[in-house]
């Protein structure tokens, strides 16, 4: 990370809790810290370059500040607005959960409206990963041998769910998933129109940098491939408090 021109300044972003999902792109900056106060989400830990980056600037309805000598200023302003916030800061990846969301599946325009569905499949496919309960996962990892986990990757999804990718899968109960391109699908299901699998992925994620994890309903969540961490007791302890 480049050195800031003003290393003594702290930078802040404030956003209404109703707009939480607009912060999803910042989750990969795991050095950021987050807090909630008075119906607002606060983020801090930005470098000067990051607070001025396009990734931050394109977030709608945000307010940007810097802190100096205990006072809070709007970014690029000289008059203080308030005292610097003294909040219960926690790592962004601990507070900002990845959330499932519905999606408008009309990818092909009004003249070519196609309903995306997952249907049961009898095809046998090798498991690519496993979604497991957070408590069971945490308990297992306390004594799991390194040789059993060192080739696996993981990510906390919802508040009580964890995704573990790799082989062999963990000896835990959960929902097995298989891989179709960048899609992660429940084992025993496939797209009704499997031939359009690649086109669907391209419409959802033109950058081709995310995994798209589907549920049977079919809702999905999307997360960057680089968010997956090597599975180890230390990475679990750093993430799950």
Rosetta silent file (secondary structure, phi, psi, omega in degrees, C-alpha in Angstrom):
SEQUENCE: XXXXXXXXXXXXXXXXXXXXXXXXXXXXXXXXXXXXXXXXXXXXXXXXXXXXXXXXXXXXXXXXXXXXXXXXXXXXXXXXXXXXXXXXXXXXXXXXXXXXXXXXXXXXXXXXXXXXXXXXXXXXXXXXXXXXXXXXXXXXXXXXXXXXXXXXXXXXXXXXXXXXXXXXXXXXXXXXXXXXXXXXXXXXXXXXXXXXXXXXXXXXXXXXXXXXXXXXXXXXXXXXXXXXXXXXXXXXXXXXX
SCORE:     score description
SCORE:     0.000 S_00000001
   1 L     0.000  135.605 -178.777    0.000    0.000    0.000 S_00000001
   2 L   -70.343  151.315  176.666    1.348    3.417   -0.898 S_00000001
   3 L   -71.317  142.921  178.615    2.187    5.902    1.817 S_00000001
   4 L   -79.304  151.488  174.448   -0.377    8.634    2.380 S_00000001
   5 L   -70.140  -27.350 -178.963    0.499   12.265    1.877 S_00000001
   6 L  -126.823   74.381 -172.812   -1.223   12.944    5.209 S_00000001
   7 L   -64.268  -17.065 -178.092   -0.481    9.884    7.371 S_00000001
   8 L   -82.646   -9.492 -177.097   -1.857   11.537   10.549 S_00000001
   9 L   -89.352  142.333  170.510   -5.394   11.763    9.133 S_00000001
  10 E  -103.859  140.037 -179.128   -8.092    9.146    9.617 S_00000001
  11 E  -111.770  146.071 -175.518  -10.661    8.798    6.857 S_00000001
  12 E  -134.849  148.752  169.833  -14.310    7.817    7.322 S_00000001
  13 E  -123.564  135.053  177.568  -17.295    6.828    5.191 S_00000001
  14 E  -123.629  137.587 -176.385  -20.865    7.141    6.519 S_00000001
  15 E  -150.308  145.941  176.263  -23.916    5.542    4.915 S_00000001
  16 E   -62.499  144.019  179.356  -27.492    4.772    5.938 S_00000001
  17 H   -61.358  -24.162  179.201  -27.992    1.182    7.103 S_00000001
  18 H   -67.113  -20.053 -178.704  -30.683    0.889    4.421 S_00000001
  19 H  -104.959   23.870 -174.924  -27.935    1.147    1.786 S_00000001
  20 H   -53.755  -39.886 -175.576  -25.695   -1.514    3.318 S_00000001
  21 H   -64.905  -18.062  177.273  -25.505   -3.604    0.141 S_00000001
  22 H   -69.486  -10.418 -179.117  -23.824   -0.689   -1.659 S_00000001
  23 H   -94.187    0.200 -173.510  -20.755   -1.455    0.459 S_00000001
  24 H   -55.764  -36.478 -177.342  -20.321   -5.018   -0.839 S_00000001
  25 H   -68.503  -17.591 -179.423  -17.441   -4.058   -3.140 S_00000001
  26 H   -87.280   -8.423 -175.261  -15.425   -2.773   -0.149 S_00000001
  27 L   -62.811  -26.135  179.705  -15.534   -6.102    1.684 S_00000001
  28 L   -70.660  -17.615  175.256  -12.344   -7.238   -0.058 S_00000001
  29 L   -84.719   82.307 -171.041  -10.440   -4.458    1.771 S_00000001
  30 L   -73.566   -0.781  175.179  -10.160   -6.536    4.932 S_00000001
  31 L   -85.427   -9.976  178.790   -8.128   -3.844    6.707 S_00000001
  32 L   -73.892  153.365  175.814  -11.236   -1.650    6.988 S_00000001
  33 E  -122.850  150.973 -171.035  -13.236   -1.465   10.211 S_00000001
  34 E  -133.843  149.202  176.738  -16.967   -0.921   10.537 S_00000001
  35 E  -150.207  158.261  177.889  -19.411    0.241   13.219 S_00000001
  36 E  -115.374  138.623  178.700  -23.112    1.038   13.521 S_00000001
  37 E  -161.757  126.630  172.872  -24.505    4.138   15.200 S_00000001
  38 L    55.979   38.750  179.208  -27.787    6.045   14.994 S_00000001
  39 L    80.371    9.326  179.857  -29.061    4.342   11.846 S_00000001
  40 E  -122.431  150.588  169.579  -25.758    4.814   10.031 S_00000001
  41 E   -99.022  132.265  175.772  -22.898    2.545    9.017 S_00000001
  42 E  -114.491  138.531  173.567  -19.431    3.963    9.592 S_00000001
  43 E  -125.408  143.005  175.888  -16.255    2.692    7.926 S_00000001
  44 E  -145.459  171.519 -177.716  -12.701    3.684    8.706 S_00000001
  45 L   104.615    3.144  179.635   -9.168    2.478    7.949 S_00000001
  46 L   -69.159  146.188  165.360   -8.983    3.906    4.428 S_00000001
  47 L   -82.609  167.920  178.380   -5.739    5.157    2.987 S_00000001
  48 H   -61.750  -38.306  178.899   -5.822    8.538    1.268 S_00000001
  49 H   -65.011  -40.708 -178.126   -5.664    6.777   -2.100 S_00000001
  50 H   -67.935  -41.621 -176.742   -8.555    4.483   -1.208 S_00000001
  51 H   -65.856  -24.406  178.469  -10.889    7.221    0.057 S_00000001
  52 L   -98.652    2.381 -175.314  -10.469    9.017   -3.302 S_00000001
  53 L   -71.195  160.028  178.489  -10.680    5.842   -5.406 S_00000001
  54 H   -64.775  -30.075  179.670  -13.410    5.209   -7.971 S_00000001
  55 H   -61.762  -38.479  177.536  -14.578    2.231   -5.912 S_00000001
  56 H   -80.525  -41.944 -174.307  -15.503    4.568   -3.058 S_00000001
  57 H   -64.030  -28.833 -177.509  -16.606    7.492   -5.198 S_00000001
  58 L   -86.390    1.307  174.542  -19.248    5.479   -7.059 S_00000001
  59 L   -74.680  121.323 -177.378  -21.056    4.427   -3.867 S_00000001
  60 L   -75.272  156.593  171.336  -24.299    6.464   -3.843 S_00000001
  61 L    61.888   19.567 -179.719  -25.633    8.454   -0.864 S_00000001
  62 L   -87.541  161.935  168.453  -22.345    8.274    1.039 S_00000001
  63 E  -127.683  134.165 -177.244  -20.693   10.965    3.150 S_00000001
  64 E  -114.154  139.514 -176.808  -16.912   11.132    3.373 S_00000001
  65 E  -137.415  165.194  164.375  -14.921   12.646    6.234 S_00000001
  66 E  -131.244  152.590  179.633  -11.461   12.969    7.632 S_00000001
  67 E  -114.438  140.382  179.834  -10.516   13.214   11.264 S_00000001
  68 E  -150.950  126.232  177.170   -7.829   15.410   12.744 S_00000001
  69 L    53.399   39.156  175.776   -6.977   16.166   16.360 S_00000001
  70 L    83.520    1.065 -179.275  -10.235   14.633   17.552 S_00000001
  71 E  -113.076  153.015 -176.415  -12.444   16.613   15.180 S_00000001
  72 E  -110.664  128.237 -178.315  -14.424   15.404   12.167 S_00000001
  73 E  -122.770  143.488  167.726  -14.354   17.290    8.841 S_00000001
  74 E   -62.144  143.923 -179.360  -16.140   16.706    5.558 S_00000001
  75 L   -56.304  133.128  178.894  -13.594   15.556    2.994 S_00000001
  76 L    69.780   14.873  174.800  -11.852   18.524    1.349 S_00000001
  77 L  -114.319  158.701 -174.721  -13.448   20.979    3.830 S_00000001
  78 L  -107.879  -16.030 -178.651  -11.698   23.007    6.504 S_00000001
  79 L   -94.694  128.698 -179.853  -14.449   23.614    9.059 S_00000001
  80 E   -67.613  147.423  179.954  -15.081   20.828   11.582 S_00000001
  81 E  -105.338  -29.190 -176.382  -18.569   19.297   11.709 S_00000001
  82 E  -169.900 -176.945  173.011  -18.373   17.219   14.890 S_00000001
  83 E   -80.445  151.990  175.839  -16.073   15.196   17.081 S_00000001
  84 L   -59.117  139.153 -177.980  -14.419   12.124   15.628 S_00000001
  85 L   -67.792  132.438  175.185  -16.670    9.082   16.200 S_00000001
  86 L  -109.149   93.640 -170.475  -15.710    6.864   19.124 S_00000001
  87 L  -123.054  173.273  178.540  -17.436    3.637   18.159 S_00000001
  88 L   -87.335   82.472 -174.810  -17.188   -0.122   18.619 S_00000001
  89 L   -74.610  136.466  177.120  -15.104   -0.788   15.516 S_00000001
  90 E  -136.542  155.517  179.815  -14.938   -4.332   14.159 S_00000001
  91 E   -56.209  139.038 -175.327  -13.336   -5.827   11.007 S_00000001
  92 H   -58.801  -36.511 -178.023  -15.523   -5.266    7.951 S_00000001
  93 H   -72.045  -16.620  175.886  -15.554   -8.952    7.026 S_00000001
  94 H   -83.491  -35.264 -173.910  -16.947   -9.763   10.457 S_00000001
  95 H   -93.828  -42.719 -175.253  -19.769   -7.191   10.354 S_00000001
  96 L   -88.278   91.737 -177.769  -20.653   -6.860    6.664 S_00000001
  97 L   -74.175  150.716  170.419  -22.125  -10.251    5.863 S_00000001
  98 L   -76.990  131.868 -174.743  -22.592  -11.515    2.347 S_00000001
  99 L  -117.287  142.265  171.825  -26.334  -11.641    1.760 S_00000001
 100 L   -71.866  145.955  177.182  -28.472  -13.719   -0.553 S_00000001
 101 E  -144.341  154.976  173.864  -30.621  -11.698   -2.881 S_00000001
 102 L   -76.885  175.494 -178.322  -33.203  -12.283   -5.544 S_00000001
 103 L  -151.268  146.573  172.989  -32.490  -11.285   -9.095 S_00000001
 104 L   -77.557  105.886 -173.889  -34.385  -10.219  -12.168 S_00000001
 105 L   -86.207   14.010  177.386  -33.770  -13.247  -14.349 S_00000001
 106 L   -84.388   74.378 -174.839  -35.073  -11.618  -17.531 S_00000001
 107 L   -77.999  -16.284 -165.634  -31.612  -11.527  -19.111 S_00000001
 108 L  -113.524   17.038  175.034  -32.768  -11.673  -22.694 S_00000001
 109 L    85.797  168.478 -174.885  -35.159   -8.748  -23.072 S_00000001
 110 H   -62.721  -30.792 -178.230  -38.921   -8.521  -23.294 S_00000001
 111 H   -80.996  -13.638 -176.642  -39.059  -10.528  -26.499 S_00000001
 112 H  -133.187   49.183 -178.353  -36.976  -13.365  -25.047 S_00000001
 113 L   -67.875  116.966 -179.372  -38.129  -13.630  -21.444 S_00000001
 114 L  -123.207  124.688  179.525  -36.636  -16.830  -20.010 S_00000001
 115 L   -85.763  119.915  178.309  -37.328  -17.958  -16.450 S_00000001
 116 L   -80.510  128.734  179.029  -34.249  -19.416  -14.804 S_00000001
 117 L  -136.875  150.451  167.964  -35.013  -22.495  -12.726 S_00000001
 118 E  -102.227  133.834 -178.819  -33.059  -25.210  -10.977 S_00000001
 119 E  -124.171  153.623  177.773  -34.478  -28.673  -11.461 S_00000001
 120 E   -59.633  143.774 -179.887  -33.617  -32.041   -9.858 S_00000001
 121 L  -134.976  140.066  178.805  -30.934  -33.981  -11.699 S_00000001
 122 L   -96.261    0.764  178.828  -29.907  -37.619  -11.430 S_00000001
 123 L   -66.729  138.280  178.509  -26.481  -36.991  -12.919 S_00000001
 124 L   -89.858  121.782 -179.039  -23.612  -37.907  -10.602 S_00000001
 125 L  -127.974  144.163 -179.642  -21.201  -35.028  -10.182 S_00000001
 126 L   -68.278  134.631  178.293  -18.087  -34.709   -8.064 S_00000001
 127 L   -67.372  137.533  178.811  -18.557  -32.404   -5.054 S_00000001
 128 L  -102.273  -22.966 -178.579  -16.673  -29.134   -5.333 S_00000001
 129 E  -169.944 -174.267 -174.944  -17.496  -27.839   -1.861 S_00000001
 130 E  -148.678  134.252  172.134  -19.753  -27.937    1.154 S_00000001
 131 E  -101.207  122.415 -172.961  -21.952  -25.411    2.966 S_00000001
 132 E  -128.398  163.877  176.750  -21.932  -26.183    6.689 S_00000001
 133 E   -68.276  137.625 -176.800  -23.230  -24.794    9.965 S_00000001
 134 H   -60.281  -44.611 -177.632  -20.907  -22.202   11.504 S_00000001
 135 H   -64.580  -43.739  179.218  -20.942  -23.719   15.011 S_00000001
 136 H   -64.655  -39.253  178.506  -20.200  -27.243   13.755 S_00000001
 137 H   -63.537  -47.780 -179.094  -17.441  -25.866   11.531 S_00000001
 138 H   -61.897  -42.057  179.997  -15.846  -23.869   14.367 S_00000001
 139 H   -63.868  -43.773 -179.796  -15.960  -26.857   16.713 S_00000001
 140 H   -63.264  -40.545 -174.963  -14.369  -29.162   14.153 S_00000001
 141 H   -68.340  -18.357  179.945  -11.575  -26.713   13.350 S_00000001
 142 L   -63.315  -27.397 -177.588  -10.403  -26.589   16.983 S_00000001
 143 L  -130.573   11.797 -177.670   -8.823  -30.033   16.583 S_00000001
 144 L   -68.717  132.050  177.872   -8.705  -30.585   12.817 S_00000001
 145 L   -67.908  142.371 -177.895   -5.330  -31.906   11.604 S_00000001
 146 H   -57.388  -38.622 -178.099   -3.473  -29.552    9.272 S_00000001
 147 H   -62.352  -22.655 -177.988   -3.075  -32.293    6.673 S_00000001
 148 H   -84.694  -20.536 -172.981   -6.887  -32.475    6.489 S_00000001
 149 H  -118.852  -12.902 -168.444   -7.476  -28.758    5.830 S_00000001
 150 L   -65.254  -20.133 -179.735   -4.374  -27.344    4.137 S_00000001
 151 L  -102.006   10.570 -178.060   -5.715  -27.792    0.596 S_00000001
 152 L  -104.632  155.603  173.849   -9.141  -26.307    1.316 S_00000001
 153 E  -119.685  156.971 -177.943  -10.477  -22.748    0.980 S_00000001
 154 E  -150.876  162.629  178.174  -13.311  -21.203    2.966 S_00000001
 155 E  -157.145  134.215  173.454  -15.560  -18.166    3.361 S_00000001
 156 E   -77.536  129.016 -178.340  -18.195  -17.182    5.918 S_00000001
 157 L   -97.461  -98.666  174.666  -21.472  -16.586    4.085 S_00000001
 158 L   -77.421 -179.821 -175.990  -24.516  -15.797    6.184 S_00000001
 159 L   -59.692  -30.695 -175.500  -24.273  -15.325    9.927 S_00000001
 160 L  -120.379   20.070 -177.737  -24.571  -19.079   10.548 S_00000001
 161 E  -130.738  147.255  177.910  -23.159  -20.564    7.336 S_00000001
 162 E  -133.592  138.181  174.478  -19.698  -21.326    6.003 S_00000001
 163 E  -103.532  127.776  176.469  -18.649  -22.385    2.515 S_00000001
 164 E  -120.113  125.708 -176.796  -15.681  -24.766    2.265 S_00000001
 165 E  -116.175  138.325  176.606  -14.239  -25.473   -1.186 S_00000001
 166 L   129.737  178.628 -177.444  -11.829  -28.215   -2.151 S_00000001
 167 L  -136.770  141.386   -0.719  -11.254  -31.935   -1.851 S_00000001
 168 L   -76.215  151.080 -179.276  -11.581  -34.021    0.188 S_00000001
 169 L   -69.104  160.353  179.901  -14.573  -32.300    1.772 S_00000001
 170 L   -68.507  150.088  178.663  -14.821  -31.955    5.539 S_00000001
 171 L   -80.249   58.384 -178.954  -16.494  -34.783    7.510 S_00000001
 172 L  -127.712  152.906  173.962  -19.431  -32.543    8.444 S_00000001
 173 L   -73.053  144.166  179.697  -23.109  -32.537    7.582 S_00000001
 174 E   173.787 -171.406  178.989  -24.069  -29.872    5.105 S_00000001
 175 E  -100.151  115.913  178.440  -25.174  -29.083    1.566 S_00000001
 176 E   -75.093  146.740  178.792  -22.772  -30.351   -1.080 S_00000001
 177 E  -128.659  153.689  175.077  -22.243  -28.185   -4.159 S_00000001
 178 E  -124.209  163.674 -172.759  -20.844  -28.822   -7.619 S_00000001
 179 E  -109.030  133.030  171.792  -19.211  -26.467  -10.120 S_00000001
 180 E  -132.153   96.343 -172.375  -20.447  -25.515  -13.570 S_00000001
 181 L    64.325 -123.511  176.878  -18.160  -22.810  -14.911 S_00000001
 182 L   -95.221    4.848  177.199  -18.440  -19.987  -12.373 S_00000001
 183 E   -87.575  138.560  170.334  -21.725  -21.341  -11.006 S_00000001
 184 E  -113.938  115.810 -171.845  -21.825  -23.238   -7.709 S_00000001
 185 E  -118.040  147.741  176.055  -24.977  -25.363   -7.647 S_00000001
 186 E   -60.558  134.212  176.404  -26.549  -27.638   -5.027 S_00000001
 187 L   -58.310  135.317 -177.415  -25.662  -31.255   -5.712 S_00000001
 188 L    94.865    2.270  177.903  -28.661  -32.965   -7.271 S_00000001
 189 E  -133.213  155.226  173.931  -29.778  -29.855   -9.163 S_00000001
 190 E  -150.221  167.995  176.514  -28.962  -28.245  -12.475 S_00000001
 191 E   -66.371  141.645  174.901  -30.278  -25.404  -14.620 S_00000001
 192 L   -58.043  -39.447  176.919  -33.472  -26.148  -16.476 S_00000001
 193 L  -113.495   74.024 -174.237  -31.702  -24.692  -19.523 S_00000001
 194 H   -60.975  -25.603 -179.414  -28.168  -25.937  -18.851 S_00000001
 195 H   -64.104  -21.980 -179.473  -27.107  -24.921  -22.351 S_00000001
 196 H   -95.884   10.244 -175.822  -27.443  -21.268  -21.266 S_00000001
 197 H   -55.295  -47.764 -178.765  -25.233  -21.677  -18.200 S_00000001
 198 H   -65.829  -39.609  179.662  -22.311  -19.692  -19.652 S_00000001
 199 H   -64.820  -40.143  177.950  -24.579  -16.935  -20.978 S_00000001
 200 H   -61.388  -46.119  179.818  -26.245  -16.566  -17.572 S_00000001
 201 H   -61.518  -40.910 -179.276  -22.846  -16.253  -15.872 S_00000001
 202 H   -66.126  -35.018  179.348  -21.711  -13.637  -18.408 S_00000001
 203 H   -72.340  -37.900 -179.445  -24.843  -11.552  -17.860 S_00000001
 204 H   -75.159  -42.548 -173.420  -24.523  -11.692  -14.066 S_00000001
 205 L  -135.175   79.878 -178.880  -20.745  -11.247  -13.895 S_00000001
 206 L   -60.527  -25.983 -177.580  -19.215   -9.810  -17.087 S_00000001
 207 L   -76.214  -15.327  178.834  -15.845   -9.442  -15.336 S_00000001
 208 L    58.637   36.956 -177.582  -15.636  -13.218  -14.772 S_00000001
 209 L  -117.054    3.778 -174.213  -14.081  -12.658  -11.321 S_00000001
 210 E  -121.461  155.976  162.574  -16.805  -14.037   -9.043 S_00000001
 211 E   -91.179  143.788  178.339  -18.319  -17.313   -7.945 S_00000001
 212 E  -116.921  107.872 -174.853  -22.122  -17.402   -8.246 S_00000001
 213 E   -98.792  120.529 -173.782  -23.634  -19.573   -5.513 S_00000001
 214 E  -103.570  148.357  166.991  -27.203  -20.710   -6.164 S_00000001
 215 L  -107.414  169.971 -175.382  -30.001  -21.952   -3.942 S_00000001
 216 L   -67.531  -18.165 -166.649  -32.861  -24.126   -5.140 S_00000001
 217 L   -66.811  -33.953    1.025  -35.431  -21.254   -5.116 S_00000001
 218 L  -108.011  107.986  167.610  -33.336  -20.002   -7.238 S_00000001
 219 L   -99.235  167.344 -178.755  -31.767  -17.015   -5.502 S_00000001
 220 E  -147.597  161.861  167.393  -28.023  -16.542   -5.551 S_00000001
 221 E  -126.102  155.168 -176.449  -25.161  -14.694   -3.980 S_00000001
 222 E  -127.800  132.991  178.763  -22.025  -13.593   -5.742 S_00000001
 223 E  -144.201  150.650 -177.906  -18.591  -13.179   -4.198 S_00000001
 224 E   -67.351  139.865 -179.174  -15.108  -12.578   -5.516 S_00000001
 225 H   -59.701  -32.680 -177.505  -12.966  -15.678   -5.925 S_00000001
 226 H   -72.587  -11.654  178.280  -10.117  -13.962   -4.093 S_00000001
 227 H   -71.881  -20.008  178.889  -12.236  -13.662   -0.940 S_00000001
 228 L   -66.603  136.388 -178.201  -11.730  -17.373   -0.253 S_00000001
 229 E  -111.799  151.345  172.269   -9.067  -17.973    2.388 S_00000001
 230 E   -62.297  131.615 -176.083   -6.798  -20.946    2.980 S_00000001
 231 L   -77.076  119.025  177.184   -8.461  -23.023    5.681 S_00000001
 232 L  -154.298  161.662 -179.939   -6.475  -23.021    8.917 S_00000001
 233 H   -63.932  -33.710 -179.092   -7.217  -22.605   12.600 S_00000001
 234 H   -69.241  -42.114  179.529   -5.556  -19.164   12.528 S_00000001
 235 H   -66.723  -31.683  176.707   -7.691  -17.875    9.615 S_00000001
 236 H   -68.850  -44.976 -178.330  -10.816  -19.139   11.386 S_00000001
 237 H   -66.048  -34.090  179.533   -9.903  -17.470   14.670 S_00000001
 238 H   -71.409  -27.163 -175.496   -9.131  -14.165   12.922 S_00000001
 239 H   -94.695  -43.403 -175.765  -12.494  -14.149   11.143 S_00000001
 240 L  -100.416  109.805 -177.289  -14.928  -15.685   13.622 S_00000001
 241 L   -97.659    0.000    0.000  -14.923  -13.827   16.916 S_00000001
